[in-house]
Amino acid sequence: MSAIGALDIGSNSIRLMVVAADGSVIRRESEVTGLARGVDAHGALSDEAVASSLIVLARFADVMAHDGVTRFAAVATSAARDARNGPEVMRSIAGVLGREPSIIDGEDEALLSFSGATSGAGRTGRQVVVDIGGGSTEVVEGEVHVTWSHSYDMGSVRLTDRSLPGRPASAAQLSAASAEVDRVLSETPIRIRAEDVIGVAGTFTSLAAMHLGLGRYDPDAVHGTILTRGDIDALVGRLAALTIAQTAEIPSLEPRRAPVILAGTVVAQRVMEALGAERVFVSEYDLLDGLAARVAALGQD
């Protein structure tokens, strides 16, 4: 049997996972392209972001060929959902990948995130998963099956564009950003409570690496890190005091995340407040794992 590939064309980064026939992970790779930047204001994916994304996807296509991938799935999330030229861009991507990615809705995004996150958490019973992306944030509750979920049109890139374009950020700017997140959350109130949650995707994993003071990003060290609300509050204060250039110098942070990591941290802060959560278990398992499992289970693309 041949390898399986999973591609997540996200609002801030494009990620690849390749899984061998025996279920072992051959590779995980991620490249920040900022696909969603400007979508909130202009309603379209920019030529620059699309060009950068196509370069990354062409490289990932070569990587999958090298790894012997014969079946793969590619999905696009919030940025593609929101942009009027999303379908056109997907057709352009088909010229690189050989097939058109699926633009999935928020409900499916939440389901894939929950499936992936819970598969690697080593926890039993009811779980609440929070997936902070560039354009949207998914909150999902379930045990074996999802019992409640919602995708909120708020993420690290979207909040940066709306409320936190520059650095350092003043107390007034942080207050306005928090209020904007709360406004979006109030449109569909979170009706579940959870003392602790599983946090997935780039905001949470980056915060864990910074909290640990890593000299470079180490997924093995990051996975399973527990962050308290106090830890996240402290990281908001730390990041707000830095310029974007200073943020990019944090050793464990992907430099291209520097413009949006503060906004992502504010989103994390407000979602945890809405849930009443005191702790977050940071997981390296996420939507990609759920997508790869779906491809394997279907036995087809």
C-alpha positions as CSV (number, residue, x, y, z in Angstrom):
1,M,0.0,0.0,0.0
2,S,1.1,3.5,-0.7
3,A,1.3,6.7,1.5
4,I,-1.6,9.0,2.2
5,G,-1.4,12.8,2.0
6,A,-3.5,15.5,3.8
7,L,-3.3,19.2,2.8
8,D,-4.8,22.0,4.8
9,I,-5.0,25.3,2.9
10,G,-5.6,27.6,5.9
11,S,-6.1,31.3,6.3
12,N,-2.6,31.9,7.6
13,S,-0.6,28.7,6.8
14,I,-0.6,25.8,4.4
15,R,0.2,22.5,6.0
16,L,1.0,19.0,4.8
17,M,0.9,15.6,6.5
18,V,2.1,12.4,4.9
19,V,1.2,9.1,6.5
20,A,2.7,5.7,5.6
21,A,0.6,2.6,4.9
22,D,1.3,1.3,8.5
23,G,-0.1,4.6,10.0
24,S,3.2,6.1,10.9
25,V,3.7,9.8,10.1
26,I,6.4,10.3,7.5
27,R,6.3,14.1,7.7
28,R,4.5,17.2,8.8
29,E,5.3,20.5,7.2
30,S,3.9,24.0,7.4
31,E,4.5,27.3,5.6
32,V,3.0,30.6,6.5
33,T,1.5,32.3,3.5
34,G,-1.0,34.7,5.1
35,L,-3.7,33.8,2.5
36,A,-6.4,35.6,4.4
37,R,-4.7,38.9,4.8
38,G,-6.9,41.6,3.4
39,V,-9.9,39.3,2.8
40,D,-11.9,40.9,5.7
41,A,-11.5,44.4,4.2
42,H,-11.5,43.6,0.5
43,G,-13.5,40.4,0.2
44,A,-10.9,38.7,-2.1
45,L,-7.7,36.7,-1.8
46,S,-4.8,39.0,-2.9
47,D,-2.7,38.2,-6.0
48,E,0.4,38.2,-3.7
49,A,-0.9,35.8,-1.2
50,V,-2.2,33.5,-3.9
51,A,1.1,33.5,-5.7
52,S,2.9,32.6,-2.5
53,S,0.5,29.9,-1.8
54,L,0.9,28.4,-5.2
55,I,4.7,28.2,-4.8
56,V,4.3,26.4,-1.5
57,L,1.7,24.0,-2.9
58,A,3.9,23.2,-5.9
59,R,6.6,22.2,-3.4
60,F,4.3,20.1,-1.4
61,A,3.1,18.3,-4.5
62,D,6.7,17.4,-5.2
63,V,7.2,16.3,-1.7
64,M,4.1,14.0,-1.9
65,A,5.4,12.5,-5.1
66,H,8.7,11.9,-3.5
67,D,7.1,10.2,-0.5
68,G,5.0,7.9,-2.7
69,V,1.6,9.5,-2.0
70,T,-1.1,8.0,-4.2
71,R,-4.2,9.2,-2.3
72,F,-4.6,12.6,-0.8
73,A,-7.2,15.1,0.2
74,A,-6.8,18.9,0.1
75,V,-9.2,21.2,2.0
76,A,-9.4,25.0,2.1
77,T,-11.0,26.8,5.1
78,S,-12.1,30.2,6.2
79,A,-10.2,32.5,3.7
80,A,-11.5,30.5,0.7
81,R,-15.0,30.4,2.2
82,D,-15.2,34.2,2.6
83,A,-13.4,35.4,-0.6
84,R,-15.4,36.0,-3.7
85,N,-12.6,34.7,-5.8
86,G,-12.2,31.5,-3.6
87,P,-13.6,29.1,-6.3
88,E,-11.3,30.7,-8.9
89,V,-8.3,30.3,-6.7
90,M,-9.2,26.7,-6.1
91,R,-9.2,26.1,-9.8
92,S,-5.7,27.6,-10.0
93,I,-4.6,25.3,-7.2
94,A,-5.9,22.4,-9.2
95,G,-3.4,23.2,-11.9
96,V,-0.6,22.6,-9.3
97,L,-2.0,19.7,-7.3
98,G,-3.9,17.9,-10.1
99,R,-7.2,18.3,-8.4
100,E,-9.3,21.1,-6.9
101,P,-9.3,21.4,-3.1
102,S,-12.6,21.2,-1.3
103,I,-13.8,24.4,0.4
104,I,-15.2,23.0,3.6
105,D,-17.7,24.7,5.8
106,G,-17.2,25.6,9.4
107,E,-19.1,22.5,10.6
108,D,-16.8,20.1,8.7
109,E,-13.7,22.0,9.8
110,A,-14.8,21.7,13.4
111,L,-15.5,17.9,13.0
112,L,-12.0,17.3,11.4
113,S,-10.3,19.3,14.2
114,F,-12.1,17.4,16.9
115,S,-11.4,14.1,15.3
116,G,-7.7,14.8,14.9
117,A,-7.2,16.5,18.3
118,T,-8.9,13.8,20.4
119,S,-7.0,11.0,18.5
120,G,-3.7,12.3,19.9
121,A,-4.7,13.7,23.3
122,G,-4.7,10.4,25.3
123,R,-7.8,11.6,27.2
124,T,-11.1,9.9,27.7
125,G,-14.6,11.2,28.3
126,R,-16.1,14.5,27.2
127,Q,-13.7,16.8,25.5
128,V,-13.8,20.4,24.3
129,V,-11.5,21.4,21.4
130,V,-10.6,24.9,20.4
131,D,-9.0,25.5,17.0
132,I,-7.8,29.0,16.4
133,G,-7.1,29.6,12.7
134,G,-6.3,32.7,10.8
135,G,-9.8,33.5,9.7
136,S,-12.0,31.4,12.0
137,T,-12.1,29.7,15.4
138,E,-13.9,26.4,16.0
139,V,-15.2,25.4,19.4
140,V,-16.3,21.7,19.5
141,E,-17.7,19.5,22.3
142,G,-18.0,15.8,22.2
143,E,-17.0,12.4,23.4
144,V,-17.1,9.7,20.8
145,H,-19.2,12.0,18.6
146,V,-19.5,15.7,18.4
147,T,-22.5,17.0,20.4
148,W,-22.0,20.8,19.9
149,S,-19.9,22.9,17.7
150,H,-19.7,26.3,16.1
151,S,-17.3,28.0,13.7
152,Y,-16.8,31.7,14.6
153,D,-15.7,34.1,11.9
154,M,-12.8,35.3,14.1
155,G,-9.1,34.3,13.9
156,S,-5.6,35.6,14.2
157,V,-5.4,37.2,10.8
158,R,-9.0,38.6,10.9
159,L,-8.5,40.2,14.3
160,T,-5.1,41.6,13.3
161,D,-6.7,43.3,10.2
162,R,-9.6,44.7,12.3
163,S,-8.0,45.7,15.6
164,L,-4.3,45.1,16.0
165,P,-2.4,46.1,12.8
166,G,0.6,47.7,14.6
167,R,2.9,47.1,17.6
168,P,3.4,47.8,20.3
169,A,-0.3,47.6,21.2
170,S,-1.8,50.0,23.7
171,A,-4.2,49.0,26.5
172,A,-6.9,50.7,24.6
173,Q,-6.2,48.7,21.4
174,L,-6.1,45.4,23.4
175,S,-9.4,46.4,25.0
176,A,-10.9,47.1,21.6
177,A,-9.6,43.8,20.2
178,S,-11.1,41.9,23.2
179,A,-14.4,43.6,22.7
180,E,-14.4,42.7,19.0
181,V,-13.8,39.0,19.8
182,D,-16.6,39.1,22.5
183,R,-18.9,40.7,19.9
184,V,-18.4,37.8,17.4
185,L,-18.7,35.2,20.2
186,S,-22.0,36.8,21.3
187,E,-23.6,36.2,17.9
188,T,-23.8,32.5,18.8
189,P,-23.1,32.3,22.5
190,I,-21.0,29.4,23.7
191,R,-23.4,27.4,25.8
192,I,-21.0,24.9,27.1
193,R,-18.6,25.1,30.0
194,A,-15.2,23.4,30.4
195,E,-12.6,23.7,33.1
196,D,-10.0,22.5,30.6
197,V,-9.9,22.3,26.8
198,I,-7.7,20.9,24.1
199,G,-6.1,23.7,22.1
200,V,-4.9,23.0,18.5
201,A,-3.2,24.9,15.6
202,G,-0.6,27.5,15.3
203,T,-1.6,30.0,17.9
204,F,-1.7,27.5,20.8
205,T,1.4,25.6,19.7
206,S,3.4,28.8,19.3
207,L,2.2,30.1,22.7
208,A,3.3,26.8,24.3
209,A,6.8,27.0,22.7
210,M,7.1,30.6,24.0
211,H,5.9,29.7,27.4
212,L,8.5,26.9,27.6
213,G,11.2,29.3,26.5
214,L,12.4,26.9,23.7
215,G,15.5,27.8,21.8
216,R,13.8,26.5,18.7
217,Y,10.4,25.0,17.9
218,D,10.1,21.4,19.1
219,P,6.8,19.6,18.5
220,D,7.6,16.8,21.0
221,A,8.2,19.4,23.7
222,V,5.1,21.4,22.8
223,H,2.6,18.5,22.7
224,G,0.9,18.1,26.0
225,T,2.0,21.4,27.4
226,I,-0.6,22.8,29.9
227,L,-1.2,26.6,29.7
228,T,-3.3,28.3,32.3
229,R,-5.4,31.4,31.8
230,G,-2.8,33.2,33.7
231,D,-0.1,32.0,31.3
232,I,-2.1,33.3,28.4
233,D,-2.8,36.6,30.1
234,A,1.0,37.0,30.6
235,L,1.7,36.2,27.0
236,V,-0.8,38.8,25.8
237,G,1.1,41.4,28.0
238,R,4.5,40.2,26.7
239,L,3.6,40.3,23.0
240,A,1.7,43.6,23.3
241,A,4.9,45.3,24.5
242,L,6.9,44.2,21.4
243,T,7.2,45.5,17.9
244,I,6.6,43.0,15.1
245,A,10.3,42.9,14.4
246,Q,11.0,42.1,18.1
247,T,8.3,39.4,18.0
248,A,9.9,37.8,15.0
249,E,13.1,37.4,17.0
250,I,11.5,35.1,19.5
251,P,13.6,31.9,18.9
252,S,10.7,29.4,18.9
253,L,8.3,31.5,16.8
254,E,8.0,31.1,13.0
255,P,8.9,34.7,12.1
256,R,6.1,35.0,9.6
257,R,3.6,34.5,12.5
258,A,4.9,37.6,14.2
259,P,2.3,40.0,12.8
260,V,-0.7,37.9,13.9
261,I,0.3,36.0,17.0
262,L,-0.8,38.7,19.4
263,A,-4.3,38.7,17.9
264,G,-4.4,34.9,18.1
265,T,-3.5,35.1,21.8
266,V,-6.3,37.6,22.4
267,V,-8.7,35.2,20.7
268,A,-7.5,32.4,23.0
269,Q,-7.9,34.6,26.0
270,R,-11.5,35.5,25.2
271,V,-12.6,32.0,24.1
272,M,-11.3,30.6,27.4
273,E,-13.1,33.3,29.3
274,A,-16.4,32.4,27.4
275,L,-15.9,28.7,28.2
276,G,-14.9,29.3,31.8
277,A,-11.8,27.3,31.1
278,E,-8.8,27.5,33.4
279,R,-6.3,25.4,31.4
280,V,-5.6,24.3,27.9
281,F,-3.9,21.1,26.9
282,V,-1.9,22.0,23.8
283,S,-2.0,19.3,21.1
284,E,0.1,18.8,17.9
285,Y,-2.8,16.6,16.6
286,D,-5.4,18.6,14.7
287,L,-7.4,18.9,11.5
288,L,-4.7,17.3,9.4
289,D,-4.9,14.1,11.5
290,G,-8.6,14.1,11.1
291,L,-8.3,14.6,7.3
292,A,-5.7,11.8,6.9
293,A,-7.9,9.4,8.9
294,R,-10.8,10.3,6.7
295,V,-8.8,9.5,3.5
296,A,-7.6,6.2,5.1
297,A,-11.1,5.2,6.2
298,L,-12.7,5.9,2.8
299,G,-10.1,4.0,0.9
300,Q,-10.3,6.7,-1.8
301,D,-9.7,10.4,-2.4
